[in-house]
Amino acid sequence: MVSTRSTAATEESEVDGTVQEQTPERTGYPRQWEADVVLSDGGTVHIRPIAAADAEKLIAFHGRLSDRTRYYRYFGPYPRMPQRDVERFTHVDYVNRVALVALLGDDIVAVGRYDRLGEQKSAEVAFVVEDSHQGRGLGSILLEHLAAAARERGLQRFVAEVLAENSTMVRVFRDAGYQVSRAMEEGVVHLEFDIDLTEESVAVARAREQAAEARSVHNLLRPRSVAVIGASTDHRKIGHAVLANLLTADFTGPVYPVNPEHRSVRGVRAYASVLAIPDEVDLAVVAIPAASVTEVLDDCLAKGVKTLVIVSSGFSESGPAGREVEREMVREARVHGMRVVGPNALGVVNTDPDFRLNASLAPQLPGRGRTGFFCQSGALGVAILATATERGLGLSTFVSAGNRADVSGNDLLQYWQTDPATDVVLLYLESFGNPRKFGRLARRLARSKPVVVVKSGRNAVRPGLAATSVQIDETSVQALFEQSGVIRVESVAQMFDTALLLAHQPLPQGDRVAIVGNSSALGMLAADVAQAQGLALAGEPVDVGASAEPEVFAAAVRDAALRPDVDALVTVFAPPVAVPGTAYARAMREALQEADVARSKPVVTTFLAAEGVPDELVVPGPDGIAGKGSVPSYPSPERSVLALARVTRYAQWRAAPQGHFVRPPGVDAEGARALVEDWLAEGITKLDDERALRLLACYGIDVVPFRRVGGVAAAVAAAEELGFPVALKSVSDQLRHRNDLVGVRLDLGSAEAVRAAYADICRVSGLEEVYVQRMAVRGTSCVIDLMDDPSFGTLVSFGLSGVASELLGDKAYRALPLSDVDVSALVRAPRAAPLLAGYRGSEPADLAALEDLVLRVATLAEDLPEVRDLALRPVLASPVGAVVTGAKVVLGASPVVLDTGPRRLR
């Protein structure tokens, strides 16, 4: 039983014999604590703070608890909740006393609360879950959300007392990833643990999130029964098409047409409403006008339908009124435990022979395969499925989400992570609902399964997606994909080119490519593209000649495949006049099988200009479909080599060290947080020099000592205090950072030099103030700064200073959070980066010091999202270290961070 004790005595304090509440109730509750969450069985509940108006709901909830659950919660029978306790439980201050309720429909199904212990930074925590909902993970979810609320209120530790026989509750605390101390006395277990997020607690929460969200998609794609609401006898209507497609695909479970005007549709008994169906309904496909969907939704909620696929249009894509209807529909569905695909969706497909589900508008179930496909566009989805069939790419599952009001690509990434039937993932994305979560999920999935993405909507998002989308800058998108190992392509055609290779061939172990063919022209064309894409040629292309027999061609292919200096093989074939091309194809397939390279070296071909996998190049898998070793063919050598190059880069990313998210030593995050909060409370956004130095110092970032002074005498005095030689710099940003150094004078070794330099700078700037700074060791000038995307978050950028670098935009970007591998890659990514590594015999800079500096900036940005602009410029990288000579920091209201805190759906 997921419950712990928090007796009425813990809800109050006694003063002079009278009972008083610890703090007065506040009006309203923190809206940021509201969340829709997915439970371990794939259902959903709504979590929010308790309110005074919940009194009747709380009494009803208490009445549904079993005697055993009440005993575990209150350490006694407690059969009835007195009115005084009802008042006390529902009136909290949302600071020292916080209670969260989980709602399913209009009913409370779980309550969790904490109460601060006196003036300490500790609080007692307690839960109780309705008997019929125990075992769904509610206790763990409430603990996550309560801990987040407590941290927000300055608490650091939770304590709980649990009956020793209540092993389930003890396990909730023990398995949460915190370091829990235990003590036993008289049958009661006393538990204590710090609630700061730890690597283990975050990992536990995310593993549970993955399992729950994957289960919700499992319920969608593997239903035991399907109802078609709006099943029509009119062949022109979508309700008829969906029903026909389900029946034609031979779905293995019962199908229930819902049509109040007909007794049957397509020979299948129809029902007047979903409530009239005598059996359970797992999935309902809604194909009725938008105006009637709300009424039907109520019936589905009452029926206990698990998932909805809404193919109807007329929602957010139609304007503000439709957008509001869509939001309310999703809110109601989630609070009643349902997930929704759509609206305006094409539908869902599962080719597993145990289901054969085609709950979509696509007229034909695609061929079976091991590739999962998510698409946001319903109209494009039909063409995508047709193209997959034409090119012989089998699919495991397909989801077209339309307006993506609820179920999104992130949910599918969670599902495919552990789906044994899917090896390759394809995504057609127009927008992001939660880009930071996408990056995290894609990065994890791509370590075991390749993810190929077409991202459209660079300039605008279609109206149907605008309500649930986050518009992010193209630079952010590219950084997100690169870090996540996503294979980005520019078109659907390129997506299929890449997917065919990934689905049928192994990943290359390196970038060395051999080219074999019967046409020198095609061979040279393939070689040119390979080198342009960064692949290394393992020798000149082999040309067996246009008149070579199949056996000669096959022998050349086999010899190249067996060479130890070859990682991948490209074959190009122009059909001779006398011998059928099929003979060459069979000979090549047999030669490759004989060489046994199917498990180690990918092979691509341009064979008879065929697209897909010709029958003669198919190697059947254990389940009868085209398996590993089947050779994909492309219409041109360029397309085959481009696909191979993309896959090679992905293989290199996957083979590289995964990296760790580490924090640099000597960081005072708590002190930095206090500074930022104080300054924002005072209305300070642009930090002056003193404040900027204080903040940077909290992260171990030191700036070369300087003074800001006015007047020549003060400049000389500052130079003498700092020690010669010094530099003088204009206080004008525009003059100070010009590449011609018009606002800077360096290596001033005497008072006279300082006076002359001061006069020069004042004459140029028209300002009397200057910076006097101790001269730093000479080095390569670099820039480290933060790029703020209000919707996505923060990017860390790195580049070298100089006209050429700035003109060409030679900067590299990485999205937060940065692993140590990300940091290392970032400082080496700009095209000018070789200047740091000993270019043309120069002594290399201390890259480790530069990486440490980048990591400290990234850590600051992750800890303090209120830092909206930060620039360290210039940073001088030399063989003896990396020093900062200038800094700028700007604060602002914290943007919405979409992938932190406890689990929630968007």
N, C-alpha and C positions, 0 to 999 in steps of 0.2 A: 504494500500500500504506500503510495508516494505521499507521505504526510509526516510532519514533525510537530512537536509541541510548540505552541506559542500561546500560553494560557491568557485568560483575561487579565491576570496580574501583570503580564508583560505589556499590556496595552495602556497602562496608567501608572501614575505615581501618587502615593498618599502623602498629603501635607496636612499636619494637624488633624489627622483622622478623617479628612474629607478627600474624596476622589476628584482629581483634576486631570485634564488632558495636558500632555506635555507642551504642546504648542497649538495655537489656534489654527483652525482650518483655513486654507486659502481658497479663494474662489477660482474655479476652473482647475484643470490639471495640465501637466506638461504634454503637449501634443506630440513632441518628438519621441515620446515613449510608446506611442501607438504603433502597432505593426501587425501585418498579416504574416503568419508563419506556416511552414509546411511540417506536418508531423511525420513520425517514422513510417506510418502506413500510407503516406501520400496524401492524406486529407489535410485540410487547412482549418485554422482557427484565427480569431482576431484577438490580439492582446492589447489591453489599454489599462491605464490607471483606474482604480476603483473611484466611484463618485457617490455622493450622498443619495442620488436617485436610484442606486443599485440595491437599496435595502430589501425590497421585495424579492428581487432576484437572488440575493444572498440567502434569505430565509428559505426560499424554495430549493436552492442548491444544498443547503445544510440538511433539508428534509430528505433529499434523495441519497444521502450518504448512508452506507451500511453502518451497523453498530461497530464493526471491527475498524472501519476507516475512522470513525469518530474517536474511538479509543486510541488509535495510533496518533491522531492529530492532537488531542487534548489530554491524553494520559488519563482519561476517565470516560464515562458513558456520554455525558453532555448531550442528552437526547433533544433538548430544545434550546434554541439560542435566545436568551432574554433580550428584551428590547434595549436595555442598557448596552449590552454587548453589540447588538446590531448597530446602534448609533456609533459606538466606538470603532468598530471594524470598518465602517463606511465613511467615517470622517477622519481623514488623515491630512497631514500638512505638506506631503510630497517632498519633505526635506529630511526630517528625522524619523518620520513614520511614512512608509510607502507601501502601498498594496497594489498589485496587478491582478487583473482577472483575465481569464481566457474565455472567450465567448464563442459558442457554436449556435448560430441563429440568435435567438433572443435569450438563450440560457447561459448562465455561468457554469462552466464545466471544470474549472480549476481556479484556485486562488493562491497567490504567493505574496509574502510580505516580509519587510524587515523593519526592525525598531532599534534605533540607536540606543546604545547602553550608556546612559548618563552623558558625560562630556567627552567620552572616549571617541576614537575613530573606528570603533567596532560596532557591529549591530547584530542582533539575533535575527536569524532568518527561518522561515517556516513555510510549508506548502501543504495543500491538500487537494487531491484530484478525485473527481467523481468516479465511483467504482467502474462504471461502464466505459470510461475513457482512460483507465490506468493501462500502462504498457504501451502508450502511444508516444512517449517521450516528452510529455508536458512538464514533468518535474525538471528535466534538464533545461528545457527552453525557458521556463520561468526563472531558473537560477541564473542563466545567462543574462536575461533582461534585468533582473533585480541587481545583479552585480554591476551592470553598466550604469544603472540609475544611481547606485550607491557611490560608484567612483565619481560620477558627475557631481554628487553632493559632498565630496571630500572624504568619504569613508574608505578605509583600507582593509578591513578585516570582517569576516562573517564568523559567527558562532552558531551552533545548533545543538539541540539536545534531542536524541532519537532513542526510542525504546530499542533495546538490543535485538528483540525479535523482529523489528521492522527492517529486515535486511535489504529490502528494495530501496528504501530511502537512504540507508547507509551507502548503498552502491551508487546512487545518484551523485552524492558528494564525492565519493572515492574516485569515480570514473570521469569526473569533470575536468581533470588535468591540473588541478591545484595541488599544492603540497599540504595535505590534511593531517593534522595531529589528532590523535584519539585518546580518550581516557574513559574508563568504565567505572561506574559507581552505582550499586544497588539496581542493576538491570537497565541503567540509562547510559547511553554512549554520548559523551561530550565531544563535539567536533569543533575544531578551529582551523581557519585557513585564510591566508591573504588573498584578496580578490584582484590584485593587479594581474593584467593579462600576462601570461607566460607563453613561451613557444609551444609547450605541451597543451595548455588550455585552448589556444587558438587552433592547434591541429585537431584536437578532439571536436571542437565546435564545427570546424569545416568538414571533417569526416562525417559527422552526423548530418550536416547540411546536404552533403553530396548524396548520402544514402536516402534522405527524405525526398529531395527533389527528384532524384532518379526514380524513386518509387512512384511519385505522382505521374511521371511520364510513362512508366511501366503500366500504370492503370489506364492511361490513354491509349497506348499502342497494343495492349494485350487484353482487350475486354472480353468478358465471357458472353456478353449480349449487347446488342445495339438497337436503339430506337431511332427511327427517322421521323422527326416531327415536321410535318408538312409534306409527307410523301404524297405525290400527286399522280393522278391518272393521265394528266396532260403531259405528253412527251416533250413539250417545249419548256417545261418548268424544271428548276434545279432540284426540287424535291423528288421528281421522278428520276432524274439523272443519278442522284446519290443512291437511291434505292436500287436502281438497275445495276449500278456499278458494284454495290455490295453483293447482290445476288449473282452477278456474272462472275465475280472473283471467287464465288463459292465460300463465303465466310463460314467458318466452322461452327459458330454459335447461332442462337436464334436471332432473327431480325424481326423487329416489330414496327410496321408502318403505323403512323399516327395520322389519321384523317377522319374528322368527325362526319364527313359527308358520304363516305363509302365504306362498305363492309369489308372490302378487300382491295388491294392495289397490287397489280402484277401477280395475281393469284395467291397473294399472301394475306391472311386475315389482318384487317386493320382495326385500330382502337380509336375511340373518340378522343382520348387524351392519354398522356403518359401515365396518369394515375390509374387508368383503367387496365393497364397491363398487369396481369396477375403475378408475374415473376419479377425478380430484381432486374434493374437496368444499370449496366456499368457505364455505357457511353450513349449519349444522345446527340444526334446530328440535327441541328436546327436549320430549317430551310423555309422559313416563313418571313413575311414582311417585317421590317424592323419595328414597326409600331406595335406588333403583337408579341414581340419576343419577351417583354417583361412579364406578361401574364403566363406565358409558357415556362419562363424561368421559375416562377413560384411553384408550378406543378413539379418541376424537376427537383427543386429543393425539398418539397414535401415527399417526393418519391425516394429521395436518397441517391440520386444519380451521382456518380463519382466525377465524370468529366463531360464537358460540352464541347462540341465543334460547331461553331456558328458560321455557316457559309453565307448567310444573308448579308446584304450590304445596307447602306443607309444610316451608318453610325458616324464616327468621328470624321470620316472622309467627306461627309455631307455638310459639315459646318458645326458651329458652337452647340446648337441644340442636340445634335446627334452625338457630339463628344461628351456632353453631360450625361446622356442616357447610357452611353458606353461605360463611363466611369462608375455610375451607380450600379449597372449590371454586374460589373466585375466585383465591386465591393460586396454586393449581396451574395454573389456566388462564393467568394472566399469566406465570408463569415458563416456560410452554411456548409463549408467543407469541400467545395468543388473547385476544380481548375477549368479554365476556359481557353480554347484555341479560337482565335479570330477576334472580332467578327470579320466579315469580308474575306474569309479564308477559302482556300481551295480544298483543304481537308487533310486527312492523314492516311498513311499507307503502311502496312507491315506485310512483307512477302514471306514471312515464316510460314511454312506449310501447316503448322499447327493452328494458324489463325487465318491467313489469306485475307487480310483486312484491306479493303479499298473503300474507306469512308470518305470519298473525295469526289470531285467533279471530273477527274481524269477518267476517260472511258476505258482505259486498259491498265491492268495491274502490271507494273514493270517487271522485268526479269529479276530473278533472285540473285543476290550478290551479297557482298560484305562491306558495302559503302552506305553510310547514312547521309541524308540530305535534309537540310533545313533551308526554307525559302520564305522570305517575307512577302513576296508578290504572288497573289493568287493567279493572275492572268499569265504571268511568266511561268508559273509552276507547271501548267499543262505542256508548254513547249519544252520545259526542262525534262519532264518525264518522257516525252516523245523522243527527245534527243538521246537520252540515256538508253532507250530501247534501240534506237537506230545504230548507236555506236557500240552496242554490246556491253555497256557498263551495268552490271547488276546492282540492285539496291537492297539493303536490308530493311530500312525504314525511311519514310519521307514525311515531313511535316511542312505544310504551308500555313503560316500563321496570320496572313492578312494584316490587319491593323495591330496585331500583337499586343492586345490589351492586357493579357495575362501571361500565358505561356510564351516564352521567348527562346531565342537561340541559347541563352545561358542554361535554361532548363534542359535542353537537348544535350548540351555539352556534359552536364552532370550525368545524364542517362547513358550516353555513349562511353563515358569513362569506364564503366563496368559492364557494358553490354558485350557478351561474348560473341554475338553475331555480327559485330561491326568492327572493321579494321581501319577504315578510312572515313574521314568526316568532311563533308562539303557544306559550305554556308554561302547563301546569297543574301547579303545584308544591305539594307538601305539606310539603316540608322542603328543606334545603340540605345537600349533602355538603361543599362548599367555598365558603362565601358570599363570601369576599373575591375568590376567583378568578371567581366568577359576576359580581361587580360589575365587575371589570376587563374581562371578555369582553363583557358586555352593553353596557357603555359604548362599547366599540370598535364592536360590531356596530350599535348603535342610531344611529351616525353615518351609516350608509348604508341600513340596513334596520330598520323599526320592530319593536320587541319588545313584545308584549302579554302580560301575566301575570295569571293568577288564582293567588293565594297563599292556600291554606287551611291548616289545622293551626295556627291561632293559639294554641290552648290545649293541644294534645297532638299527638303524632306517632304514627301507627298502628304497631303492633309490627313490621311487615315492613320499615319504613324506619328504625326506631330505631337499628339497628346501624351504619348508614352515614350518619346524619344529624347535623347540628349544630343544636341548638336555639338560636335567637337571639331576642333581645327584639324586640317589635314596633316599637319606636322605631328599632332598628338596621335592620330590614327596610325601613321607610319611607325612612330616609335613604339606604339602599343603592339603592332604586329611583329616588328623585328624582335622585340624582347620576348614575345610569347612563342616564337618559333612558327608562327603562322605563315603558310605559303600564300602570299598575295598574288593574285592574277588580275588581269584587266578586263577579262570578258568571260562569258560562259563557255565559249569555245576553248579558251585556254584552261579553264577549270577542268573540262573533260579530258583535254590532252594530258594534264598532270595527273588526274584521277586514274586514268587508264594505266599509266605507268606504276603508280603507287599500288593499285589493286592487284596487279599481276606480276610485278617484278620486285626483287629485293632492293634494299637501299644500297647505294654504292659505298664502298669502304674508303674511297678516295676520289680524286678528281682527274685521274688519268684515263683518257678515252682512246680507244682504237676504232678506226673507221674502215669498214670492208664493203666493197661494192663491185658492180660490174660497169660502172660509169665514172670516169675520172672527173667529169664536170660535176656530177652530184656529190662525189667524194670531196672535192675541193670546196664546194658550197657548204657542206656539213662541217668541214674543218674550219672555215672562216667563222661560222657562227659559234662553234665551240670555243675558239680562242677569244672571240669578242665577249663571250659570257664567262670568261675566267676559267674555263676548263683547260687542262693540259693535254696536248696530243702525245700519245704513246707511239711516236713515229709517224711517218708519212702515211696518208690513206692508201690502203691496199686495193688495187684495181685488177681484178681477175680477167677483165676484158669482156666485151659485149657478147662474144661467141662461146664463152666458157659453159661447159655442161653443168647440170645441177650438182654433180658430185664434186666438181672442182670448186664451185662457189661455196658449197657446204664445208669442204675441207679447209678453205681459207677462213671461214667463220669460226670453225672449231679451233684452229691453230691460234687465232687471235684471242679467243675466249680463254684458252689455257695459258696464255702468257702471264707470268707473275707481275709484270709491270703494267697490267691493264686492270682498271677498276670498273669500267663500263664499256659497252660495245654498241656502236652505231652501224647498222647495215643499210646500204642504199641499193636499190634494185630497179633497173629499167628493163622491162620484159623484152627478151629477144623475139624475133619473128617466128623461129622454127619450133621452139619448145614451149609448152604451156607454162605459165608462171606458177601454177599450183605445184608442179613438180619441184621447182626450186624451193617453194615454201615448205613442203614436206621434208625435203632434204635438209634445209636449215634447221627445222625443229628437231629432227633426229640427231643432227650433229650437236646441237646445244644440249640435248638430253644425254648424249654420249659423253660430252665434256663435263656434265653434271655441274653447270654453273648456276642453276636456277636458285640456289640458296645463297649465292655470294655476289654475283655480278649481274646488274641489270642490262637488258638488251632492248633497244628500240630499233624500229625499222621503217623504211619507206617502201612499202611493198604494193605494187600495182595501184598506187595512189589510194589505197583503201583506208577508211577511217574505222577505228575500232580494233577488234581482234579477229582476223580472218579465220574461218573454220580450220584451215590447214596449219595455223599457228597456235591453236588451242591445246593446252595441256589440262585435261579434266582434273578437277579437285576431288577430294574424297566424297563430297556431296553431289557430284555430278556436274556442277557448274564450272566455268573456266577458272582454273586455279593458278597458283604461283607457277611461274615458268611460261605461261602463255605470253606471246610476244605481241605488244600493241603496235599497230601500224598507223602511220600518219601520211597525209596527202603530200607533204613536202619535207625535205631534210631539215629545213629551218624549224618547223614545228616540233619535230622529234627531238632535235638537239635542245631547243628552248625548254621543253618539258624535262629533259634529262638534267639541264643546268639547274632548274628550280629544285628538283628533287635532291641534287647533289648538295646545294646550299643548305637545304633542310637537314640532310644527313650529317653535315658538318656541325650544324647547331645542336643536333641531338646527341652527337658524340662528344661535344665539348663538356667540360665540367659544369654541373648544374648550378653550383654556387651556393652561398649561404647568405642569409640576411643577418648581418652582424652590425653591432653598434660600436663605434670607436670608443676608446677609453677616455676618461676625464670629462664626461658630458654631465652637465647639471640641467637636466630637462625641467625639473620642478622649479628651479630658480628662473629659468627662461620663461616658463609659462606664467609665473607670477609677474614678471616684468611686462610681458605683452598684455596681460589682462589689465594691469594698472594703467599702462599708456593708452590703451583703447578706451578705458573708462574716462580718462582725462581728455579724450578726443584727439590724441596725438596719433598721426598716421605716418607722416614722413619723419623718420628718425634723424636727429642731428648726430654729429660725429660722436659725441660722448655716449649717447644711448646706443648707437649702432655698435660701438666697441664693447659695451657691456653685454649686449645680446650675443655677439659673436664669441666673446670670451667664454660664455656658458657652454659653447661647443668646441672649445679649444682652438678657435680660429683667431690668431693674433695678426695684427696689422703692424707693419714697420712703424716705429714711433714717429710722431709728427706733432706739430703745433700749428694752430690757425691764428694768425696774428695780423695786426694792422699797423702800418708804419715801418719805416726802414730800420729804426732803432730796435723795435721789437723783433724784426726778422733776424737781425744780427744776434741779438740776445738768445733767441730760440736756437739759432745755429750753434752758438757756443755751448748752450745747454745740452743739445743733442749730440754734439761732437762732429767735427768735420771729417770727411766731406759730406755735404748735404745737397738736397735738391729743393728748388723753389717751384711751386706749381700754382697756377691760377685757381681761384675758387670757382671759376666758371666751368661747368661740366663740358660745355662745347669746346672751350679752348684747351682744357686740360687733356682731353682725349683725342685731340686731332693728331693724325699720323705725322704731320710735319713738326710736332712738338712746339708749336708757336706759343703755347701757354706753359711751357716747362723749361727749366734750366737745370742741367745735371752737373754732378761732380764739381760743386763749388767748394773750394778748399780753403777759403780765407774770408775774412769779414769784407774786404774790398770786393771780392767776387760776388758776395751776397748782395752788397749795395748796388752793384751794377746790374745784377740780374733782377733785383727788385724793381729798379727803374724801368727796365725793359718790359717786364710783365705788366706793370701798372700802365705803361704807355699803350700796350696792346689791348688790355682789358678795360681800361678806364676805371678800375676798382683798386682800392687801397689795400684790401685784405689779400693775403696769400697763405698758402700752406708751405711750411718749412718741414722737410722730412729727412731723416737720416738716410744716406745712400745705402741701397741694398746691393747685394752681390748681383752682378750682371747676369742676365739669363734670357731665355726665350719668353717673350711677352704673350700671356694667355688670358683668356676670359672665362670665368665660371659664373653662370647666372641661372636664375629660375625663370621659366616661362609659365605664365599663369593661364590656364584654360578654366574659366569659371564653372563650366559644366563637368569637365573631366577631372580636373585636379592640376597638379603641378608637374612640369617637366624640368629636369636638370639638363642644362646645355653646357657644352664645352667647345672651345675653339681657340685658334691662335689669333693674335692681333695682327693687324696689317691691312693695307689697302686691298690686296688680292683676296685675302680671306673674307673680308667684309663684302667686297664686290660680288664674289661668287657665292656668298652665303655658306661658307665652309664651316658649318657648325654641326655637331652631332648632338642628338637628343636621346634621353632615356626617361621613361615614365617611372614615377614612384610606385612602390618602393624599389630601391636598387640593391641587388645582391653584390657581393664582392666581384663576381664575374662581370656583372653589368658595369661596375665602376671601371674595371680594367679595360673593358671593351670601349667605354666612352672616351677615355683619354687617347685611345689609339685609332678612333674612328675617323676624325677629320682627314681630308686628303693631304693637309700640310703636316700631319702628325709625325712623319719621318724626321722632321726637323728636330724633334725631341729625342730621337733615338740614335743620334750620332751620325747625322747626314754628312756624307762626303768627308768622313774622318774626324768630324768635330766630336768633342767629348759629350756623351749622352747625358741628358738631364736625369735627375733623380725621380723616376716615374713612380716609385713607391710613395714618395712624399706628396706628389701630385694626386695620386689616387686617394691617399688619406685625407687630403683637403676636400676632394670631391665628395667622399663619403660623409664627411662632417657637414657639408652643405646639404646633402641629401637627407641626412638624419634630422637636421634642423627643419627642413621643409616638411618632412613626414610628421614630426612632433608638433609643428606650429603651422597649421594651414592658414592662419591669419597673416603669415608673412607672404604677401602677394607679389612682392618684387624684391629681388636681392641680386646684387651684382658685385662680384669681386673682380676689380679691374684697375690696373693690370696685376696679374699674378706672374711673378718672375720665376720660371723653372730653370734651375741650374744643376750642375753635378752635385752641389752640396745641399740641395733642398728646394723647396717651393715657398716663396714668401708673398704675402699679400701687401700691396702698396696702396690700395684704395678700395672702399666699400660703400655701397648704397643699400639701404633697407627701407622698404615701404610696407606698412601694415594696412589691413583692411578687414572687413567683416569676413568671417570664415565661410568659404563656400560650402555647399552641401557635399559631404564626403559620402560616396555611395557604397563603399565596400569596407566599412569599419563598424565596430560594435557588434551587438548580438545578431543572430540570424533573423532575416526578414525578407519578404518578397518586395523588391523595389521600394 
